Amino acid sequence: MKKVLLGIALILFGFNLTYVSISAGWSGIDVAGSCISVVGLAISLFGGFSKDK
């Protein structure tokens, strides 16, 4: 459950970082925000499909 919440937090942080970087005109940070969102999605899916003891 903690991995799912961490993944959701990373997805939201990545979206926010991408939005702010595009609004401010920062060129390299928007790619980093997109990568953080993809990593968050992967962590969330991995945590959702793993079995809890």
CHARMM-style PDB file with segment names, atoms N, HN, CA, C and O in Angstrom:
ATOM      1  N   MET     1       0.811  -1.183   0.000  1.00  0.00      PROA
ATOM      2  CA  MET     1       0.000   0.000   0.000  1.00  0.00      PROA
ATOM      3  C   MET     1       0.864   1.261   0.000  1.00  0.00      PROA
ATOM      4  O   MET     1       0.517   2.263  -0.625  1.00  0.00      PROA
ATOM      5  N   LYS     2       1.988   1.199   0.706  1.00  0.00      PROA
ATOM      6  HN  LYS     2       2.270   0.385   1.214  1.00  0.00      PROA
ATOM      7  CA  LYS     2       2.864   2.365   0.765  1.00  0.00      PROA
ATOM      8  C   LYS     2       3.489   2.655  -0.598  1.00  0.00      PROA
ATOM      9  O   LYS     2       3.710   3.815  -0.945  1.00  0.00      PROA
ATOM     10  N   LYS     3       3.773   1.610  -1.368  1.00  0.00      PROA
ATOM     11  HN  LYS     3       3.593   0.667  -1.086  1.00  0.00      PROA
ATOM     12  CA  LYS     3       4.357   1.815  -2.688  1.00  0.00      PROA
ATOM     13  C   LYS     3       3.356   2.471  -3.631  1.00  0.00      PROA
ATOM     14  O   LYS     3       3.734   3.278  -4.479  1.00  0.00      PROA
ATOM     15  N   VAL     4       2.084   2.126  -3.484  1.00  0.00      PROA
ATOM     16  HN  VAL     4       1.776   1.470  -2.794  1.00  0.00      PROA
ATOM     17  CA  VAL     4       1.052   2.739  -4.321  1.00  0.00      PROA
ATOM     18  C   VAL     4       0.936   4.221  -4.000  1.00  0.00      PROA
ATOM     19  O   VAL     4       0.847   5.051  -4.905  1.00  0.00      PROA
ATOM     20  N   LEU     5       0.938   4.554  -2.712  1.00  0.00      PROA
ATOM     21  HN  LEU     5       1.011   3.879  -1.977  1.00  0.00      PROA
ATOM     22  CA  LEU     5       0.858   5.957  -2.316  1.00  0.00      PROA
ATOM     23  C   LEU     5       2.099   6.734  -2.746  1.00  0.00      PROA
ATOM     24  O   LEU     5       1.990   7.890  -3.154  1.00  0.00      PROA
ATOM     25  N   LEU     6       3.275   6.118  -2.662  1.00  0.00      PROA
ATOM     26  HN  LEU     6       3.364   5.178  -2.331  1.00  0.00      PROA
ATOM     27  CA  LEU     6       4.487   6.761  -3.138  1.00  0.00      PROA
ATOM     28  C   LEU     6       4.420   7.003  -4.642  1.00  0.00      PROA
ATOM     29  O   LEU     6       4.828   8.061  -5.122  1.00  0.00      PROA
ATOM     30  N   GLY     7       3.909   6.035  -5.379  1.00  0.00      PROA
ATOM     31  HN  GLY     7       3.577   5.176  -4.989  1.00  0.00      PROA
ATOM     32  CA  GLY     7       3.757   6.185  -6.819  1.00  0.00      PROA
ATOM     33  C   GLY     7       2.805   7.309  -7.182  1.00  0.00      PROA
ATOM     34  O   GLY     7       3.075   8.087  -8.097  1.00  0.00      PROA
ATOM     35  N   ILE     8       1.683   7.397  -6.464  1.00  0.00      PROA
ATOM     36  HN  ILE     8       1.463   6.765  -5.721  1.00  0.00      PROA
ATOM     37  CA  ILE     8       0.724   8.470  -6.723  1.00  0.00      PROA
ATOM     38  C   ILE     8       1.338   9.817  -6.408  1.00  0.00      PROA
ATOM     39  O   ILE     8       1.130  10.778  -7.148  1.00  0.00      PROA
ATOM     40  N   ALA     9       2.088   9.903  -5.325  1.00  0.00      PROA
ATOM     41  HN  ALA     9       2.256   9.122  -4.724  1.00  0.00      PROA
ATOM     42  CA  ALA     9       2.749  11.159  -4.975  1.00  0.00      PROA
ATOM     43  C   ALA     9       3.770  11.565  -6.040  1.00  0.00      PROA
ATOM     44  O   ALA     9       3.876  12.744  -6.377  1.00  0.00      PROA
ATOM     45  N   LEU    10       4.516  10.602  -6.566  1.00  0.00      PROA
ATOM     46  HN  LEU    10       4.430   9.644  -6.292  1.00  0.00      PROA
ATOM     47  CA  LEU    10       5.480  10.910  -7.619  1.00  0.00      PROA
ATOM     48  C   LEU    10       4.803  11.344  -8.909  1.00  0.00      PROA
ATOM     49  O   LEU    10       5.302  12.230  -9.603  1.00  0.00      PROA
ATOM     50  N   ILE    11       3.674  10.728  -9.236  1.00  0.00      PROA
ATOM     51  HN  ILE    11       3.269  10.008  -8.673  1.00  0.00      PROA
ATOM     52  CA  ILE    11       2.927  11.120 -10.434  1.00  0.00      PROA
ATOM     53  C   ILE    11       2.454  12.561 -10.311  1.00  0.00      PROA
ATOM     54  O   ILE    11       2.617  13.359 -11.234  1.00  0.00      PROA
ATOM     55  N   LEU    12       1.868  12.888  -9.167  1.00  0.00      PROA
ATOM     56  HN  LEU    12       1.735  12.241  -8.416  1.00  0.00      PROA
ATOM     57  CA  LEU    12       1.380  14.258  -8.961  1.00  0.00      PROA
ATOM     58  C   LEU    12       2.517  15.267  -8.936  1.00  0.00      PROA
ATOM     59  O   LEU    12       2.382  16.361  -9.484  1.00  0.00      PROA
ATOM     60  N   PHE    13       3.639  14.914  -8.307  1.00  0.00      PROA
ATOM     61  HN  PHE    13       3.748  14.025  -7.862  1.00  0.00      PROA
ATOM     62  CA  PHE    13       4.787  15.804  -8.288  1.00  0.00      PROA
ATOM     63  C   PHE    13       5.347  16.006  -9.691  1.00  0.00      PROA
ATOM     64  O   PHE    13       5.743  17.115 -10.049  1.00  0.00      PROA
ATOM     65  N   GLY    14       5.382  14.954 -10.473  1.00  0.00      PROA
ATOM     66  HN  GLY    14       5.061  14.053 -10.182  1.00  0.00      PROA
ATOM     67  CA  GLY    14       5.885  15.068 -11.842  1.00  0.00      PROA
ATOM     68  C   GLY    14       5.001  15.942 -12.707  1.00  0.00      PROA
ATOM     69  O   GLY    14       5.502  16.751 -13.487  1.00  0.00      PROA
ATOM     70  N   PHE    15       3.676  15.789 -12.577  1.00  0.00      PROA
ATOM     71  HN  PHE    15       3.268  15.132 -11.943  1.00  0.00      PROA
ATOM     72  CA  PHE    15       2.759  16.650 -13.325  1.00  0.00      PROA
ATOM     73  C   PHE    15       2.928  18.110 -12.924  1.00  0.00      PROA
ATOM     74  O   PHE    15       2.959  18.997 -13.777  1.00  0.00      PROA
ATOM     75  N   ASN    16       3.037  18.353 -11.621  1.00  0.00      PROA
ATOM     76  HN  ASN    16       3.012  17.632 -10.928  1.00  0.00      PROA
ATOM     77  CA  ASN    16       3.204  19.717 -11.136  1.00  0.00      PROA
ATOM     78  C   ASN    16       4.525  20.307 -11.611  1.00  0.00      PROA
ATOM     79  O   ASN    16       4.568  21.467 -12.022  1.00  0.00      PROA
ATOM     80  N   LEU    17       5.591  19.536 -11.562  1.00  0.00      PROA
ATOM     81  HN  LEU    17       5.555  18.594 -11.228  1.00  0.00      PROA
ATOM     82  CA  LEU    17       6.894  20.012 -12.018  1.00  0.00      PROA
ATOM     83  C   LEU    17       6.884  20.310 -13.508  1.00  0.00      PROA
ATOM     84  O   LEU    17       7.485  21.292 -13.944  1.00  0.00      PROA
ATOM     85  N   THR    18       6.221  19.490 -14.287  1.00  0.00      PROA
ATOM     86  HN  THR    18       5.732  18.692 -13.933  1.00  0.00      PROA
ATOM     87  CA  THR    18       6.112  19.731 -15.722  1.00  0.00      PROA
ATOM     88  C   THR    18       5.320  20.997 -16.007  1.00  0.00      PROA
ATOM     89  O   THR    18       5.702  21.787 -16.870  1.00  0.00      PROA
ATOM     90  N   TYR    19       4.223  21.195 -15.291  1.00  0.00      PROA
ATOM     91  HN  TYR    19       3.913  20.553 -14.590  1.00  0.00      PROA
ATOM     92  CA  TYR    19       3.396  22.384 -15.487  1.00  0.00      PROA
ATOM     93  C   TYR    19       4.162  23.663 -15.136  1.00  0.00      PROA
ATOM     94  O   TYR    19       4.119  24.642 -15.880  1.00  0.00      PROA
ATOM     95  N   VAL    20       4.853  23.647 -14.011  1.00  0.00      PROA
ATOM     96  HN  VAL    20       4.888  22.851 -13.406  1.00  0.00      PROA
ATOM     97  CA  VAL    20       5.606  24.826 -13.580  1.00  0.00      PROA
ATOM     98  C   VAL    20       6.758  25.112 -14.533  1.00  0.00      PROA
ATOM     99  O   VAL    20       7.023  26.271 -14.852  1.00  0.00      PROA
ATOM    100  N   SER    21       7.443  24.076 -14.989  1.00  0.00      PROA
ATOM    101  HN  SER    21       7.228  23.134 -14.730  1.00  0.00      PROA
ATOM    102  CA  SER    21       8.583  24.296 -15.876  1.00  0.00      PROA
ATOM    103  C   SER    21       8.151  24.828 -17.238  1.00  0.00      PROA
ATOM    104  O   SER    21       8.849  25.652 -17.829  1.00  0.00      PROA
ATOM    105  N   ILE    22       7.016  24.371 -17.738  1.00  0.00      PROA
ATOM    106  HN  ILE    22       6.449  23.702 -17.258  1.00  0.00      PROA
ATOM    107  CA  ILE    22       6.518  24.898 -19.010  1.00  0.00      PROA
ATOM    108  C   ILE    22       6.060  26.335 -18.834  1.00  0.00      PROA
ATOM    109  O   ILE    22       6.297  27.165 -19.712  1.00  0.00      PROA
ATOM    110  N   SER    23       5.412  26.647 -17.721  1.00  0.00      PROA
ATOM    111  HN  SER    23       5.220  25.973 -17.008  1.00  0.00      PROA
ATOM    112  CA  SER    23       4.946  28.010 -17.471  1.00  0.00      PROA
ATOM    113  C   SER    23       6.101  28.981 -17.285  1.00  0.00      PROA
ATOM    114  O   SER    23       6.031  30.128 -17.726  1.00  0.00      PROA
ATOM    115  N   ALA    24       7.159  28.525 -16.634  1.00  0.00      PROA
ATOM    116  HN  ALA    24       7.216  27.593 -16.276  1.00  0.00      PROA
ATOM    117  CA  ALA    24       8.304  29.396 -16.356  1.00  0.00      PROA
ATOM    118  C   ALA    24       9.304  29.433 -17.509  1.00  0.00      PROA
ATOM    119  O   ALA    24      10.164  30.312 -17.546  1.00  0.00      PROA
ATOM    120  N   GLY    25       9.205  28.504 -18.441  1.00  0.00      PROA
ATOM    121  HN  GLY    25       8.506  27.789 -18.411  1.00  0.00      PROA
ATOM    122  CA  GLY    25      10.107  28.489 -19.580  1.00  0.00      PROA
ATOM    123  C   GLY    25      11.421  27.766 -19.324  1.00  0.00      PROA
ATOM    124  O   GLY    25      12.397  27.991 -20.039  1.00  0.00      PROA
ATOM    125  N   TRP    26      11.460  26.908 -18.323  1.00  0.00      PROA
ATOM    126  HN  TRP    26      10.666  26.726 -17.742  1.00  0.00      PROA
ATOM    127  CA  TRP    26      12.659  26.120 -18.060  1.00  0.00      PROA
ATOM    128  C   TRP    26      12.690  24.967 -19.054  1.00  0.00      PROA
ATOM    129  O   TRP    26      11.719  24.220 -19.174  1.00  0.00      PROA
ATOM    130  N   SER    27      13.798  24.823 -19.763  1.00  0.00      PROA
ATOM    131  HN  SER    27      14.587  25.430 -19.665  1.00  0.00      PROA
ATOM    132  CA  SER    27      13.813  23.875 -20.878  1.00  0.00      PROA
ATOM    133  C   SER    27      14.057  22.426 -20.452  1.00  0.00      PROA
ATOM    134  O   SER    27      13.395  21.537 -20.986  1.00  0.00      PROA
ATOM    135  N   GLY    28      14.952  22.145 -19.538  1.00  0.00      PROA
ATOM    136  HN  GLY    28      15.490  22.868 -19.103  1.00  0.00      PROA
ATOM    137  CA  GLY    28      15.302  20.767 -19.228  1.00  0.00      PROA
ATOM    138  C   GLY    28      14.466  20.133 -18.146  1.00  0.00      PROA
ATOM    139  O   GLY    28      14.424  18.909 -18.023  1.00  0.00      PROA
ATOM    140  N   ILE    29      13.803  20.952 -17.364  1.00  0.00      PROA
ATOM    141  HN  ILE    29      13.837  21.947 -17.464  1.00  0.00      PROA
ATOM    142  CA  ILE    29      13.078  20.426 -16.215  1.00  0.00      PROA
ATOM    143  C   ILE    29      11.787  19.729 -16.633  1.00  0.00      PROA
ATOM    144  O   ILE    29      11.317  18.837 -15.927  1.00  0.00      PROA
ATOM    145  N   ASP    30      11.206  20.118 -17.762  1.00  0.00      PROA
ATOM    146  HN  ASP    30      11.587  20.843 -18.335  1.00  0.00      PROA
ATOM    147  CA  ASP    30       9.968  19.476 -18.195  1.00  0.00      PROA
ATOM    148  C   ASP    30      10.182  18.004 -18.545  1.00  0.00      PROA
ATOM    149  O   ASP    30       9.292  17.181 -18.334  1.00  0.00      PROA
ATOM    150  N   VAL    31      11.334  17.677 -19.068  1.00  0.00      PROA
ATOM    151  HN  VAL    31      12.058  18.345 -19.240  1.00  0.00      PROA
ATOM    152  CA  VAL    31      11.650  16.268 -19.356  1.00  0.00      PROA
ATOM    153  C   VAL    31      11.819  15.494 -18.054  1.00  0.00      PROA
ATOM    154  O   VAL    31      11.381  14.348 -17.949  1.00  0.00      PROA
ATOM    155  N   ALA    32      12.451  16.113 -17.065  1.00  0.00      PROA
ATOM    156  HN  ALA    32      12.807  17.043 -17.150  1.00  0.00      PROA
ATOM    157  CA  ALA    32      12.624  15.456 -15.768  1.00  0.00      PROA
ATOM    158  C   ALA    32      11.269  15.214 -15.104  1.00  0.00      PROA
ATOM    159  O   ALA    32      11.054  14.165 -14.496  1.00  0.00      PROA
ATOM    160  N   GLY    33      10.360  16.174 -15.217  1.00  0.00      PROA
ATOM    161  HN  GLY    33      10.535  17.026 -15.711  1.00  0.00      PROA
ATOM    162  CA  GLY    33       9.024  15.990 -14.649  1.00  0.00      PROA
ATOM    163  C   GLY    33       8.274  14.854 -15.307  1.00  0.00      PROA
ATOM    164  O   GLY    33       7.569  14.099 -14.637  1.00  0.00      PROA
ATOM    165  N   SER    34       8.420  14.727 -16.610  1.00  0.00      PROA
ATOM    166  HN  SER    34       8.992  15.340 -17.154  1.00  0.00      PROA
ATOM    167  CA  SER    34       7.770  13.623 -17.316  1.00  0.00      PROA
ATOM    168  C   SER    34       8.365  12.281 -16.898  1.00  0.00      PROA
ATOM    169  O   SER    34       7.639  11.299 -16.739  1.00  0.00      PROA
ATOM    170  N   CYS    35       9.672  12.240 -16.723  1.00  0.00      PROA
ATOM    171  HN  CYS    35      10.261  13.038 -16.853  1.00  0.00      PROA
ATOM    172  CA  CYS    35      10.326  10.999 -16.286  1.00  0.00      PROA
ATOM    173  C   CYS    35       9.898  10.616 -14.870  1.00  0.00      PROA
ATOM    174  O   CYS    35       9.702   9.437 -14.577  1.00  0.00      PROA
ATOM    175  N   ILE    36       9.754  11.610 -13.992  1.00  0.00      PROA
ATOM    176  HN  ILE    36       9.914  12.568 -14.230  1.00  0.00      PROA
ATOM    177  CA  ILE    36       9.312  11.334 -12.626  1.00  0.00      PROA
ATOM    178  C   ILE    36       7.896  10.764 -12.635  1.00  0.00      PROA
ATOM    179  O   ILE    36       7.582   9.869 -11.850  1.00  0.00      PROA
ATOM    180  N   SER    37       7.041  11.278 -13.518  1.00  0.00      PROA
ATOM    181  HN  SER    37       7.296  12.005 -14.155  1.00  0.00      PROA
ATOM    182  CA  SER    37       5.676  10.759 -13.617  1.00  0.00      PROA
ATOM    183  C   SER    37       5.665   9.311 -14.084  1.00  0.00      PROA
ATOM    184  O   SER    37       4.886   8.505 -13.574  1.00  0.00      PROA
ATOM    185  N   VAL    38       6.508   8.971 -15.035  1.00  0.00      PROA
ATOM    186  HN  VAL    38       7.141   9.625 -15.449  1.00  0.00      PROA
ATOM    187  CA  VAL    38       6.577   7.598 -15.537  1.00  0.00      PROA
ATOM    188  C   VAL    38       7.115   6.656 -14.464  1.00  0.00      PROA
ATOM    189  O   VAL    38       6.622   5.538 -14.317  1.00  0.00      PROA
ATOM    190  N   VAL    39       8.122   7.102 -13.713  1.00  0.00      PROA
ATOM    191  HN  VAL    39       8.522   8.011 -13.832  1.00  0.00      PROA
ATOM    192  CA  VAL    39       8.661   6.290 -12.622  1.00  0.00      PROA
ATOM    193  C   VAL    39       7.594   6.082 -11.544  1.00  0.00      PROA
ATOM    194  O   VAL    39       7.466   4.988 -10.996  1.00  0.00      PROA
ATOM    195  N   GLY    40       6.832   7.134 -11.244  1.00  0.00      PROA
ATOM    196  HN  GLY    40       6.936   8.023 -11.689  1.00  0.00      PROA
ATOM    197  CA  GLY    40       5.743   7.008 -10.279  1.00  0.00      PROA
ATOM    198  C   GLY    40       4.678   6.032 -10.729  1.00  0.00      PROA
ATOM    199  O   GLY    40       4.136   5.281  -9.918  1.00  0.00      PROA
ATOM    200  N   LEU    41       4.375   6.038 -12.016  1.00  0.00      PROA
ATOM    201  HN  LEU    41       4.815   6.649 -12.674  1.00  0.00      PROA
ATOM    202  CA  LEU    41       3.406   5.089 -12.558  1.00  0.00      PROA
ATOM    203  C   LEU    41       3.917   3.663 -12.424  1.00  0.00      PROA
ATOM    204  O   LEU    41       3.161   2.759 -12.066  1.00  0.00      PROA
ATOM    205  N   ALA    42       5.194   3.459 -12.710  1.00  0.00      PROA
ATOM    206  HN  ALA    42       5.808   4.193 -13.001  1.00  0.00      PROA
ATOM    207  CA  ALA    42       5.778   2.117 -12.597  1.00  0.00      PROA
ATOM    208  C   ALA    42       5.780   1.639 -11.144  1.00  0.00      PROA
ATOM    209  O   ALA    42       5.463   0.481 -10.872  1.00  0.00      PROA
ATOM    210  N   ILE    43       6.132   2.516 -10.221  1.00  0.00      PROA
ATOM    211  HN  ILE    43       6.389   3.456 -10.442  1.00  0.00      PROA
ATOM    212  CA  ILE    43       6.148   2.132  -8.803  1.00  0.00      PROA
ATOM    213  C   ILE    43       4.742   1.829  -8.309  1.00  0.00      PROA
ATOM    214  O   ILE    43       4.531   0.883  -7.550  1.00  0.00      PROA
ATOM    215  N   SER    44       3.785   2.632  -8.744  1.00  0.00      PROA
ATOM    216  HN  SER    44       3.956   3.400  -9.361  1.00  0.00      PROA
ATOM    217  CA  SER    44       2.400   2.414  -8.335  1.00  0.00      PROA
ATOM    218  C   SER    44       1.867   1.080  -8.867  1.00  0.00      PROA
ATOM    219  O   SER    44       1.209   0.340  -8.136  1.00  0.00      PROA
ATOM    220  N   LEU    45       2.146   0.776 -10.119  1.00  0.00      PROA
ATOM    221  HN  LEU    45       2.681   1.378 -10.713  1.00  0.00      PROA
ATOM    222  CA  LEU    45       1.703  -0.502 -10.675  1.00  0.00      PROA
ATOM    223  C   LEU    45       2.402  -1.674 -10.008  1.00  0.00      PROA
ATOM    224  O   LEU    45       1.768  -2.686  -9.709  1.00  0.00      PROA
ATOM    225  N   PHE    46       3.708  -1.547  -9.773  1.00  0.00      PROA
ATOM    226  HN  PHE    46       4.223  -0.725 -10.016  1.00  0.00      PROA
ATOM    227  CA  PHE    46       4.455  -2.624  -9.121  1.00  0.00      PROA
ATOM    228  C   PHE    46       3.938  -2.848  -7.698  1.00  0.00      PROA
ATOM    229  O   PHE    46       3.800  -3.990  -7.258  1.00  0.00      PROA
ATOM    230  N   GLY    47       3.653  -1.762  -6.986  1.00  0.00      PROA
ATOM    231  HN  GLY    47       3.765  -0.835  -7.344  1.00  0.00      PROA
ATOM    232  CA  GLY    47       3.132  -1.900  -5.622  1.00  0.00      PROA
ATOM    233  C   GLY    47       1.713  -2.441  -5.600  1.00  0.00      PROA
ATOM    234  O   GLY    47       1.327  -3.119  -4.648  1.00  0.00      PROA
ATOM    235  N   GLY    48       0.938  -2.154  -6.623  1.00  0.00      PROA
ATOM    236  HN  GLY    48       1.252  -1.603  -7.396  1.00  0.00      PROA
ATOM    237  CA  GLY    48      -0.443  -2.648  -6.666  1.00  0.00      PROA
ATOM    238  C   GLY    48      -0.532  -4.127  -6.972  1.00  0.00      PROA
ATOM    239  O   GLY    48      -1.427  -4.812  -6.479  1.00  0.00      PROA
ATOM    240  N   PHE    49       0.385  -4.624  -7.780  1.00  0.00      PROA
ATOM    241  HN  PHE    49       1.112  -4.067  -8.181  1.00  0.00      PROA
ATOM    242  CA  PHE    49       0.347  -6.028  -8.148  1.00  0.00      PROA
ATOM    243  C   PHE    49       1.140  -6.938  -7.220  1.00  0.00      PROA
ATOM    244  O   PHE    49       1.041  -8.160  -7.329  1.00  0.00      PROA
ATOM    245  N   SER    50       1.932  -6.363  -6.300  1.00  0.00      PROA
ATOM    246  HN  SER    50       2.013  -5.370  -6.211  1.00  0.00      PROA
ATOM    247  CA  SER    50       2.695  -7.199  -5.390  1.00  0.00      PROA
ATOM    248  C   SER    50       1.776  -7.695  -4.276  1.00  0.00      PROA
ATOM    249  O   SER    50       0.805  -7.031  -3.911  1.00  0.00      PROA
ATOM    250  N   LYS    51       2.096  -8.856  -3.750  1.00  0.00      PROA
ATOM    251  HN  LYS    51       2.885  -9.395  -4.047  1.00  0.00      PROA
ATOM    252  CA  LYS    51       1.288  -9.466  -2.703  1.00  0.00      PROA
ATOM    253  C   LYS    51       1.758  -8.969  -1.345  1.00  0.00      PROA
ATOM    254  O   LYS    51       2.955  -8.947  -1.057  1.00  0.00      PROA
ATOM    255  N   ASP    52       0.801  -8.571  -0.518  1.00  0.00      PROA
ATOM    256  HN  ASP    52      -0.171  -8.589  -0.753  1.00  0.00      PROA
ATOM    257  CA  ASP    52       1.128  -8.167   0.859  1.00  0.00      PROA
ATOM    258  C   ASP    52       1.026  -9.383   1.778  1.00  0.00      PROA
ATOM    259  O   ASP    52       0.188 -10.264   1.587  1.00  0.00      PROA
ATOM    260  N   LYS    53       1.895  -9.402   2.770  1.00  0.00      PROA
ATOM    261  HN  LYS    53       2.575  -8.686   2.926  1.00  0.00      PROA
ATOM    262  CA  LYS    53       1.893 -10.514   3.718  1.00  0.00      PROA
ATOM    263  C   LYS    53       1.015 -10.211   4.892  1.00  0.00      PROA
ATOM    264  OT1 LYS    53       0.888 -11.035   5.798  1.00  0.00      PROA
TER     265      LYS     53
END
